[in-house]
Amino acid sequence: MEKQFMHTINDIDFTLPYEGYLWMSNEHEPRLFKPEAVVGAQLFSLRNTFVVEGYLYHRATGVSLSIKYVDGQYLVYQHKVEPSDEQHPDIDHIKYLTLRMSGSPTLWAKFLRYWKEKANDECLGMGVLEVEKEVFVGFSDKEDL
């Protein structure tokens, strides 16, 4: 698993089609990109509105982006999902039912939950698994994994 670090909006390749959503500050529901679609870079440079949060996933390259707007700046995290992550024993498949996404009465947001072993003094220094991160990997119309 690679170390996750912060990126900027300029690091996002807006020529790639992404699956996911962006929630604008002046809208009541997020803008859905399903199936994959090109995301306009201009959404991040509007004067009076901004992207509050978003998750984007480019399936062909495995690039997953998490975008949050906090204290006047964008926090962008990028993770490369490897094909082996699908079967890794320390990675769980998680789905969350979306409630405000238009286009489907039941749309599930899919994530991979990465676990990491850390020493814990309360357990006599033995290793304990803790959630390291959750990475968006698209949508599903079905609840089953």
N, CA, C and O of each residue as an XYZ file, in Angstrom:
580
protein
N       0.838     -1.181      0.000
C       0.000      0.000      0.000
C       0.883      1.245      0.000
O       1.842      1.347      0.765
N       0.546      2.163     -0.852
C       1.353      3.367     -0.975
C       0.964      4.395      0.072
O      -0.162      4.402      0.569
N       1.904      5.255      0.399
C       1.659      6.344      1.325
C       0.776      7.373      0.631
O       1.029      7.760     -0.510
N      -0.258      7.808      1.333
C      -1.178      8.775      0.760
C      -0.748     10.175      1.188
O      -0.479     10.399      2.368
N      -0.679     11.110      0.258
C      -0.326     12.474      0.595
C      -1.218     13.436     -0.172
O      -1.902     13.050     -1.120
N      -1.199     14.687      0.250
C      -2.098     15.664     -0.316
C      -1.613     16.169     -1.677
O      -0.419     16.365     -1.905
N      -2.573     16.367     -2.562
C      -2.326     16.906     -3.889
C      -3.084     18.226     -4.008
O      -3.747     18.658     -3.065
N      -2.981     18.857     -5.169
C      -3.754     20.066     -5.443
C      -4.699     19.784     -6.605
O      -4.592     18.757     -7.277
N      -5.616     20.703     -6.828
C      -6.545     20.580     -7.954
C      -5.772     20.499     -9.265
O      -6.203     19.817    -10.195
N      -4.641     21.183     -9.349
C      -3.832     21.174    -10.574
C      -3.256     19.793    -10.883
O      -2.862     19.537    -12.021
N      -3.201     18.907     -9.903
C      -2.675     17.557    -10.116
C      -3.710     16.613    -10.732
O      -3.360     15.513    -11.160
N      -4.965     17.025    -10.783
C      -6.025     16.169    -11.334
C      -5.968     16.229    -12.857
O      -5.911     17.311    -13.442
N      -5.983     15.072    -13.489
C      -5.991     14.998    -14.953
C      -7.443     15.106    -15.430
O      -8.178     14.119    -15.421
N      -7.847     16.296    -15.843
C      -9.224     16.543    -16.260
C      -9.516     16.037    -17.672
O     -10.630     16.213    -18.164
N      -8.551     15.418    -18.325
C      -8.812     14.829    -19.643
C      -9.353     13.408    -19.507
O      -9.869     12.850    -20.475
N      -9.243     12.816    -18.312
C      -9.711     11.449    -18.083
C     -11.181     11.433    -17.689
O     -11.646     12.362    -17.028
N     -11.920     10.405    -18.076
C     -13.306     10.275    -17.604
C     -13.328      9.630    -16.215
O     -12.632      8.643    -15.972
N     -14.114     10.182    -15.324
C     -14.217      9.685    -13.955
C     -15.644      9.255    -13.649
O     -16.606      9.786    -14.203
N     -15.757      8.282    -12.755
C     -17.036      7.918    -12.160
C     -17.012      8.498    -10.751
O     -15.989      8.437    -10.069
N     -18.127      9.057    -10.317
C     -18.170      9.609     -8.970
C     -19.148     10.757     -8.865
O     -20.144     10.817     -9.585
N     -18.843     11.677     -7.946
C     -19.715     12.838     -7.774
C     -18.926     14.028     -7.254
O     -17.871     13.882     -6.638
N     -19.470     15.212     -7.523
C     -18.987     16.470     -6.961
C     -20.199     17.197     -6.410
O     -21.215     17.320     -7.094
N     -20.101     17.677     -5.180
C     -21.207     18.386     -4.553
C     -20.841     19.857     -4.467
O     -19.927     20.241     -3.737
N     -21.568     20.681     -5.226
C     -21.330     22.116     -5.268
C     -21.987     22.792     -4.069
O     -23.015     22.328     -3.574
N     -21.397     23.877     -3.608
C     -21.870     24.561     -2.403
C     -23.266     25.162     -2.557
O     -23.950     25.377     -1.557
N     -23.697     25.435     -3.775
C     -25.000     26.063     -3.983
C     -26.054     25.094     -4.516
O     -27.089     25.535     -5.016
N     -25.815     23.788     -4.423
C     -26.754     22.813     -4.966
C     -27.247     21.870     -3.872
O     -26.548     21.623     -2.889
N     -28.480     21.339     -4.056
C     -29.107     20.483     -3.046
C     -28.775     19.009     -3.202
O     -29.058     18.206     -2.313
N     -28.180     18.656     -4.320
C     -27.751     17.273     -4.519
C     -26.472     17.298     -5.344
O     -26.223     18.259     -6.072
N     -25.672     16.269     -5.240
C     -24.393     16.258     -5.960
C     -24.564     16.054     -7.455
O     -25.576     15.531     -7.921
N     -23.552     16.479     -8.191
C     -23.483     16.215     -9.627
C     -22.886     14.825     -9.801
O     -21.764     14.555     -9.371
N     -23.643     13.965    -10.430
C     -23.269     12.566    -10.563
C     -22.564     12.332    -11.896
O     -23.007     12.814    -12.939
N     -21.472     11.593    -11.847
C     -20.740     11.195    -13.047
C     -20.803      9.671    -13.120
O     -19.900      8.972    -12.660
N     -21.884      9.177    -13.704
C     -22.119      7.743    -13.836
C     -22.974      7.540    -15.065
O     -24.118      7.996    -15.057
N     -22.519      6.901    -16.108
C     -21.200      6.271    -16.248
C     -20.100      7.331    -16.285
O     -20.362      8.528    -16.169
N     -18.879      6.867    -16.447
C     -17.737      7.774    -16.426
C     -17.939      8.939    -17.395
O     -18.471      8.779    -18.494
N     -17.499     10.109    -16.950
C     -17.617     11.312    -17.776
C     -16.447     12.241    -17.461
O     -15.835     12.149    -16.397
N     -16.151     13.123    -18.388
C     -15.091     14.103    -18.166
C     -15.621     15.175    -17.223
O     -16.736     15.670    -17.393
N     -14.822     15.525    -16.239
C     -15.170     16.536    -15.239
C     -14.521     17.851    -15.653
O     -13.325     17.896    -15.941
N     -15.301     18.904    -15.681
C     -14.764     20.203    -16.087
C     -13.933     20.847    -14.997
O     -14.393     20.995    -13.865
N     -12.711     21.230    -15.330
C     -11.811     21.881    -14.366
C     -12.375     23.215    -13.888
O     -12.041     23.674    -12.796
N     -13.226     23.839    -14.697
C     -13.778     25.142    -14.328
C     -14.645     25.069    -13.069
O     -14.864     26.094    -12.424
N     -15.142     23.888    -12.707
C     -15.942     23.749    -11.484
C     -15.137     24.127    -10.242
O     -15.708     24.497     -9.217
N     -13.821     24.032    -10.336
C     -12.962     24.323     -9.192
C     -12.442     25.755     -9.190
O     -11.663     26.131     -8.314
N     -12.862     26.551    -10.156
C     -12.392     27.934    -10.207
C     -13.538     28.937    -10.261
O     -13.328     30.101    -10.600
N     -14.742     28.495     -9.930
C     -15.885     29.412     -9.914
C     -15.711     30.426     -8.789
O     -15.089     30.138     -7.767
N     -16.260     31.592     -8.990
C     -16.026     32.693     -8.062
C     -16.857     32.593     -6.784
O     -16.319     32.771     -5.692
N     -18.133     32.316     -6.894
C     -19.008     32.348     -5.720
C     -19.426     30.973     -5.221
O     -20.033     30.866     -4.155
N     -19.123     29.944     -5.952
C     -19.464     28.596     -5.510
C     -18.198     27.747     -5.537
O     -17.214     28.099     -6.188
N     -18.234     26.644     -4.834
C     -17.074     25.762     -4.773
C     -17.549     24.332     -4.593
O     -18.701     24.089     -4.234
N     -16.663     23.398     -4.841
C     -16.953     21.989     -4.624
C     -16.756     21.710     -3.135
O     -15.639     21.808     -2.626
N     -17.840     21.361     -2.438
C     -17.760     21.075     -1.006
C     -17.027     19.761     -0.774
O     -16.142     19.664      0.076
N     -17.417     18.748     -1.553
C     -16.754     17.450     -1.463
C     -16.965     16.692     -2.759
O     -17.857     17.004     -3.547
N     -16.139     15.708     -2.956
C     -16.297     14.867     -4.131
C     -15.425     13.637     -4.059
O     -14.388     13.615     -3.396
N     -15.872     12.617     -4.757
C     -15.093     11.394     -4.945
C     -15.115     11.083     -6.430
O     -16.177     11.069     -7.052
N     -13.947     10.833     -6.996
C     -13.833     10.506     -8.404
C     -12.948      9.272     -8.556
O     -11.975      9.099     -7.821
N     -13.298      8.410     -9.526
C     -12.527      7.191     -9.749
C     -12.370      6.951    -11.243
O     -13.352      6.924    -11.984
N     -11.131      6.777    -11.675
C     -10.842      6.427    -13.060
C     -10.483      4.949    -13.078
O      -9.386      4.560    -12.679
N     -11.410      4.138    -13.540
C     -11.303      2.678    -13.459
C     -10.092      2.122    -14.213
O      -9.421      1.225    -13.704
N      -9.802      2.625    -15.398
C      -8.718      2.069    -16.226
C      -7.350      2.200    -15.572
O      -6.513      1.306    -15.699
N      -7.117      3.303    -14.874
C      -5.816      3.508    -14.231
C      -5.847      3.186    -12.745
O      -4.794      3.071    -12.118
N      -7.042      3.038    -12.170
C      -7.158      2.764    -10.745
C      -6.944      3.984     -9.870
O      -6.703      3.846     -8.671
N      -7.026      5.173    -10.443
C      -6.811      6.397     -9.669
C      -8.118      6.807     -8.986
O      -9.146      6.996     -9.635
N      -8.047      6.938     -7.661
C      -9.193      7.370     -6.871
C      -8.849      8.698     -6.206
O      -7.776      8.850     -5.622
N      -9.765      9.652     -6.297
C      -9.555     10.984     -5.733
C     -10.613     11.281     -4.676
O     -11.798     11.015     -4.873
N     -10.173     11.825     -3.571
C     -11.059     12.326     -2.525
C     -10.816     13.823     -2.432
O      -9.678     14.259     -2.257
N     -11.887     14.620     -2.548
C     -11.763     16.075     -2.583
C     -12.659     16.672     -1.501
O     -13.849     16.366     -1.436
N     -12.089     17.516     -0.661
C     -12.844     18.225      0.382
C     -12.407     19.694      0.358
O     -11.244     20.001      0.098
N     -13.357     20.592      0.632
C     -13.041     22.018      0.731
C     -13.095     22.387      2.202
O     -14.161     22.346      2.816
N     -11.957     22.747      2.768
C     -11.862     23.033      4.198
C     -11.096     24.341      4.396
O      -9.996     24.516      3.871
N     -11.687     25.242      5.150
C     -11.035     26.512      5.504
C     -10.473     27.250      4.288
O      -9.354     27.761      4.325
N     -11.254     27.299      3.220
C     -10.869     28.084      2.057
C      -9.887     27.427      1.104
O      -9.381     28.079      0.191
N      -9.606     26.132      1.305
C      -8.698     25.456      0.380
C      -9.157     24.025      0.126
O      -9.848     23.417      0.943
N      -8.757     23.512     -1.018
C      -9.098     22.138     -1.375
C      -8.073     21.170     -0.793
O      -6.866     21.385     -0.897
N      -8.574     20.108     -0.183
C      -7.743     19.001      0.257
C      -8.021     17.863     -0.715
O      -9.141     17.356     -0.779
N      -7.015     17.465     -1.463
C      -7.166     16.443     -2.494
C      -6.235     15.286     -2.158
O      -5.023     15.462     -2.038
N      -6.818     14.104     -2.010
C      -6.019     12.901     -1.778
C      -6.202     11.968     -2.959
O      -7.315     11.753     -3.439
N      -5.101     11.425     -3.411
C      -5.123     10.510     -4.551
C      -4.569      9.169     -4.111
O      -3.567      9.101     -3.399
N      -5.225      8.110     -4.539
C      -4.768      6.760     -4.225
C      -4.817      5.921     -5.494
O      -5.784      5.990     -6.253
N      -3.794      5.144     -5.719
C      -3.752      4.218     -6.862
C      -4.206      2.856     -6.368
O      -3.527      2.223     -5.560
N      -5.348      2.411     -6.852
C      -5.883      1.100     -6.497
C      -5.242      0.072     -7.430
O      -5.384      0.146     -8.651
N      -4.545     -0.872     -6.842
C      -3.896     -1.932     -7.617
C      -4.892     -3.068     -7.855
O      -5.779     -3.287     -7.030
N      -4.762     -3.797     -8.976
C      -5.662     -4.940     -9.212
C      -5.620     -5.967     -8.076
O      -6.631     -6.606     -7.788
N      -4.471     -6.131     -7.435
C      -4.343     -7.093     -6.327
C      -5.106     -6.652     -5.081
O      -5.360     -7.473     -4.199
N      -5.476     -5.378     -4.989
C      -6.230     -4.883     -3.826
C      -7.587     -5.568     -3.699
O      -8.116     -5.700     -2.596
N      -8.153     -6.003     -4.824
C      -9.472     -6.657     -4.815
C      -9.480     -7.931     -3.979
O     -10.501     -8.276     -3.385
N      -8.345     -8.636     -3.929
C      -8.275     -9.919     -3.222
C      -7.406     -9.875     -1.971
O      -7.214    -10.905     -1.325
N      -6.882     -8.719     -1.616
C      -5.968     -8.600     -0.480
C      -6.710     -8.880      0.835
O      -7.804     -8.355      1.042
N      -6.128     -9.705      1.733
C      -6.833    -10.061      2.974
C      -7.012     -8.901      3.954
O      -7.893     -8.958      4.812
N      -6.194     -7.846      3.844
C      -6.313     -6.711      4.759
C      -7.108     -5.549      4.157
O      -7.034     -4.420      4.642
N      -7.867     -5.838      3.097
C      -8.681     -4.800      2.457
C     -10.121     -5.305      2.361
O     -10.390     -6.350      1.768
N     -11.041     -4.541      2.958
C     -12.460     -4.901      2.934
C     -13.180     -4.147      1.821
O     -12.787     -3.040      1.451
N     -14.240     -4.762      1.291
C     -15.131     -4.119      0.328
C     -16.325     -3.576      1.099
O     -17.020     -4.324      1.787
N     -16.562     -2.277      0.984
C     -17.636     -1.605      1.727
C     -18.559     -0.921      0.723
O     -18.096     -0.387     -0.285
N     -19.850     -0.936      0.994
C     -20.812     -0.189      0.180
C     -21.700      0.638      1.101
O     -22.150      0.162      2.143
N     -21.943      1.870      0.705
C     -22.833      2.772      1.428
C     -23.994      3.152      0.509
O     -23.784      3.523     -0.646
N     -25.197      3.059      1.019
C     -26.369      3.466      0.252
C     -26.384      4.987      0.170
O     -26.328      5.673      1.191
N     -26.459      5.510     -1.053
C     -26.523      6.959     -1.233
C     -27.985      7.388     -1.148
O     -28.876      6.688     -1.629
N     -28.216      8.524     -0.542
C     -29.596      8.974     -0.365
C     -29.964     10.156     -1.252
O     -31.142     10.348     -1.552
N     -29.004     10.938     -1.672
C     -29.312     12.148     -2.433
C     -28.808     12.115     -3.864
O     -28.762     13.155     -4.521
N     -28.434     10.970     -4.351
C     -27.952     10.867     -5.727
C     -29.139     10.684     -6.660
O     -29.987      9.822     -6.430
N     -29.200     11.481     -7.699
C     -30.294     11.334     -8.660
C     -29.910     10.286     -9.698
O     -28.731      9.972     -9.861
N     -30.882      9.758    -10.383
C     -30.615      8.832    -11.466
C     -30.914      7.388    -11.143
O     -31.127      6.592    -12.057
N     -30.939      7.020     -9.879
C     -31.219      5.642     -9.498
C     -31.844      5.640     -8.109
O     -31.347      6.317     -7.209
N     -32.930      4.886     -7.921
C     -33.538      4.856     -6.596
C     -32.626      4.183     -5.569
O     -32.671      4.531     -4.389
N     -31.805      3.232     -5.996
C     -30.851      2.595     -5.087
C     -29.478      2.603     -5.739
O     -29.196      1.816     -6.643
N     -28.642      3.493     -5.270
C     -27.290      3.607     -5.776
C     -26.340      3.443     -4.589
O     -26.486      4.112     -3.566
N     -25.380      2.559     -4.738
C     -24.434      2.258     -3.674
C     -23.061      2.807     -4.049
O     -22.570      2.568     -5.152
N     -22.446      3.543     -3.126
C     -21.072      4.013     -3.303
C     -20.143      2.926     -2.787
O     -20.280      2.479     -1.648
N     -19.193      2.495     -3.625
C     -18.286      1.401     -3.260
C     -16.940      1.971     -2.792
O     -16.392      2.895     -3.392
N     -16.437      1.397     -1.719
C     -15.146      1.792     -1.171
C     -14.326      0.555     -0.844
O     -14.873     -0.520     -0.599
N     -13.026      0.717     -0.842
C     -12.119     -0.284     -0.305
C     -11.604      0.270      1.017
O     -11.137      1.407      1.080
N     -11.690     -0.536      2.071
C     -11.210     -0.123      3.393
C      -9.873     -0.819      3.649
O      -9.792     -2.045      3.719
N      -8.840     -0.008      3.786
C      -7.486     -0.506      4.005
C      -7.180     -0.524      5.507
O      -7.431      0.449      6.217
N      -6.638     -1.642      5.968
C      -6.272     -1.823      7.371
C      -4.751     -1.850      7.485
O      -4.054     -2.276      6.564
N      -4.253     -1.390      8.622
C      -2.817     -1.395      8.863
C      -2.568     -1.819     10.300
O      -3.268     -1.394     11.219
N      -1.565     -2.658     10.478
C      -1.236     -3.119     11.830
C      -0.368     -2.083     12.534
O       0.617     -1.596     11.981
N      -0.759     -1.755     13.778
C      -0.003     -0.808     14.599
C       0.146     -1.401     15.995
O      -0.755     -2.071     16.498
N       1.291     -1.145     16.608
C       1.516     -1.599     17.981
C       0.599     -0.825     18.919
O       0.377      0.373     18.742
N       0.067     -1.528     19.923
C      -0.858     -0.906     20.858
C      -0.381     -1.208     22.272
O      -0.322     -2.370     22.675
N      -0.037     -0.154     23.037
C       0.455     -0.331     24.405
C      -0.588     -0.963     25.310
O      -0.234     -1.660     26.261
N      -1.862     -0.735     25.037
C      -2.927     -1.312     25.865
C      -3.099     -2.804     25.615
O      -3.802     -3.485     26.361
N      -2.464     -3.309     24.577
C      -2.509     -4.747     24.254
C      -1.109     -5.347     24.380
O      -0.718     -6.218     23.603
N      -0.358     -4.858     25.386
C       0.996     -5.343     25.659
C       1.920     -5.208     24.450
O       2.807     -6.036     24.238
N       1.702     -4.160     23.667
C       2.563     -3.880     22.529
C       2.301     -4.747     21.304
O       2.997     -4.628     20.296
N       1.302     -5.616     21.388
C       0.996     -6.466     20.230
C       0.373     -5.632     19.119
O      -0.154     -4.547     19.367
N       0.434     -6.137     17.911
C      -0.134     -5.436     16.774
C      -1.649     -5.508     16.769
O      -2.243     -6.543     17.069
N      -2.259     -4.384     16.421
C      -3.711     -4.273     16.327
C      -4.029     -3.651     14.975
O      -3.386     -2.683     14.569
N      -5.011     -4.198     14.281
C      -5.405     -3.623     13.002
C      -6.262     -2.373     13.222
O      -7.214     -2.379     14.002
N      -5.895     -1.306     12.510
C      -6.655     -0.059     12.538
C      -6.945      0.343     11.100
O      -6.173      0.042     10.189
N      -8.072      1.030     10.909
C      -8.413      1.502      9.568
C      -7.412      2.577      9.168
O      -7.223      3.567      9.874
N      -6.780      2.361      8.027
C      -5.829      3.336      7.505
C      -6.545      4.367      6.623
O      -6.300      5.568      6.737
N      -7.443      3.878      5.731
C      -8.177      4.776      4.832
C      -9.283      4.005      4.132
O      -9.265      2.776      4.067
N     -10.246      4.757      3.608
C     -11.277      4.212      2.732
C     -11.148      4.922      1.390
O     -11.055      6.148      1.328
N     -11.143      4.136      0.321
C     -10.882      4.649     -1.022
C     -12.097      4.366     -1.905
O     -12.551      3.226     -2.006
N     -12.615      5.408     -2.539
C     -13.776      5.296     -3.427
C     -13.396      4.550     -4.695
O     -12.366      4.831     -5.308
N     -14.250      3.581     -5.091
C     -13.994      2.805     -6.316
C     -15.240      2.687     -7.197
O     -15.418      1.683     -7.887
N     -16.090      3.697     -7.177
C     -17.226      3.717     -8.092
C     -18.556      3.456     -7.434
O     -18.690      3.497     -6.211
N     -19.551      3.183     -8.284
C     -20.918      2.962     -7.838
C     -21.403      1.582     -8.244
O     -20.842      0.940     -9.131
N     -22.457      1.144     -7.575
C     -23.129     -0.093     -7.932
C     -24.629      0.110     -7.753
O     -25.063      0.854     -6.874
N     -25.410     -0.554     -8.591
C     -26.865     -0.500     -8.442
C     -27.367     -1.620     -7.548
O     -28.559     -1.696     -7.253
N     -26.458     -2.493     -7.113
C     -26.827     -3.657     -6.303
C     -26.125     -3.615     -4.962
O     -25.001     -3.123     -4.858
N     -26.784     -4.131     -3.937
C     -26.203     -4.129     -2.602
C     -25.139     -5.210     -2.433
O     -24.171     -5.015     -1.699
N     -25.311     -6.343     -3.102
C     -24.376     -7.456     -2.895
C     -22.977     -7.094     -3.366
O     -22.793     -6.327     -4.312
N     -22.006     -7.663     -2.686
C     -20.614     -7.404     -3.037
C     -20.234     -8.401     -4.042
O     -19.095     -8.401     -4.510
